[in-house]
Amino acid sequence: MKVGIIGVGNIGLELRGKLGLLDWDVEFVLKSDGVYKNEQKIDVLENYLSYCESVDVVFLAIPTSDDGKVASDYIYNIVNKNIPVVTCEKGALSNYYSRLEPYLDKIGYSASVGGGTRLLNYAETMMSEDVTSMHLIVNGTLNYIFEQMSKDESIGEAVKNAQRLGYVEPGATDILDIINGEACSDVPMKISILHNVCGLGKPIKAKDIKVKKISKIELEQLIDEAHLRRYVVSFRKNFLEEDGVIGGFVYKAGEWNICAGFKDISKNKIYMQLKSSEVNNAILITKGVYNADGIYKLKGPGAGAGPTTSSMIKDAMTFFK
Ligand SMILES: NC(=O)c1ccc[n+]([C@@H]2O[C@H](COP(=O)([O-])OP(=O)(O)OC[C@H]3O[C@@H](n4cnc5c(N)ncnc54)[C@H](OP(=O)(O)O)[C@@H]3O)[C@@H](O)[C@H]2O)c1
């Protein structure tokens, strides 16, 4: 199998290592300053498409430093050449979904939400008319930080460890900025992708979701209540105003009301079932009136280069079955 990789940071490097073990040939990598082969720059970035034509699949692992336009251009241009793209980037499918929707059969996107959990595939499979609510922990980094704090680690240590383990989105360094970045940028992107690929209604855009940032005082409260609170996103058909949520957003998407934020999970039996260790993500789906048709759950590793790249390779393999 011949492949190309766009972006060789945490994810791209791990991917390159794993592909080597599978005997897949990395024909080129793109960095922000050009096209590379065997660590040598071989061309300017603008000529990347001609290299894509000679591979079976392209992996995309660049940060979302804009609203996803750069990533969506890469995906659009490559799939238009009939070459599949596997991405873990979130901006493209959360803000440019309508542009990419006609090519979804050539896009592997499982790792863009839930890292290695395969949470999107699960939600897509479980989706039906009788789903009454969905509750999720989709930010593994925040889950990790709050889990560590509940084990008496300071927030400084927890964030430092999350960075060391490669869980934190590239960019921010200040603790409040990191927490707000994960909550205000990462979560709306993942939720929009989930909404869109599950066909929950007219596509939504992450950039239309206005998220309340947490203040320094609210951060102090979250530190004190770290053992009680997790960042939970809920989709419900009947609107339910939730009390005591810190930060987050309420967004109406067709028949679905999405309510997110740092919630006290100890007060809600459904939320307690989402509680997950380490960097895990979780999804819980209820079906039927009063959950009469069941409660369905999936948990798994939500961030980190290992699970994310495994999920990307699984996606790539589905193109060549
Ligand atoms: N880390 C995780 O656990 C995780 C999990 C799921 C999804 N993701 C997603 O994976 C993506 C990559 O994350 P990362 O942690 O690997 O980021 P990273 O370490 O910052 O690496 C990103 C790489 O992309 C390159 N790049 C940036 N803009 C580019 C462009 N326009 N064209 C070509 N290359 C470009 C950068 O190259 P230069 O150094 O040359 O600028 C850098 O090598 C992000 O979208 C992130 O949200 C990460």
The ligand as a Gaussian input file, in Angstrom:
#p B3LYP/6-31G(d) Opt

LIG

0 1
 N       -3.010000      14.453000      19.848000
 C       -4.118000      13.711000      19.948000
 O       -4.308000      12.908000      20.853000
 C       -5.177000      13.848000      18.893000
 C       -6.302000      12.988000      18.920000
 C       -7.260000      13.105000      17.921000
 C       -7.111000      14.069000      16.939000
 N       -6.019000      14.894000      16.943000
 C       -5.878000      15.888000      15.885000
 O       -4.715000      15.570000      15.124000
 C       -4.249000      16.736000      14.461000
 C       -2.744000      16.818000      14.629000
 O       -2.419000      16.900000      15.992000
 P       -0.912000      16.807000      16.462000
 O       -0.978000      16.714000      17.940000
 O       -0.193000      15.763000      15.689000
 O       -0.389000      18.263000      16.009000
 P        1.125000      18.781000      15.941000
 O        1.995000      17.927000      16.794000
 O        1.101000      20.236000      16.142000
 O        1.569000      18.478000      14.415000
 C        0.935000      19.045000      13.351000
 C        1.829000      18.960000      12.133000
 O        1.087000      19.491000      11.034000
 C        1.962000      20.271000      10.229000
 N        1.177000      21.287000       9.514000
 C        0.528000      22.361000      10.021000
 N       -0.116000      23.022000       9.034000
 C        0.133000      22.341000       7.894000
 C       -0.235000      22.524000       6.532000
 N       -1.051000      23.525000       6.158000
 N        0.208000      21.643000       5.616000
 C        1.016000      20.608000       5.975000
 N        1.411000      20.393000       7.242000
 C        0.968000      21.240000       8.197000
 C        2.932000      20.877000      11.202000
 O        4.106000      21.101000      10.460000
 P        5.133000      22.291000      10.777000
 O        5.765000      21.867000      12.055000
 O        5.996000      22.263000       9.606000
 O        4.267000      23.525000      10.913000
 C        3.094000      19.766000      12.242000
 O        4.161000      18.916000      11.911000
 C       -5.011000      17.909000      15.078000
 O       -6.027000      18.327000      14.205000
 C       -5.620000      17.310000      16.350000
 O       -6.821000      17.930000      16.720000
 C       -5.052000      14.788000      17.889000

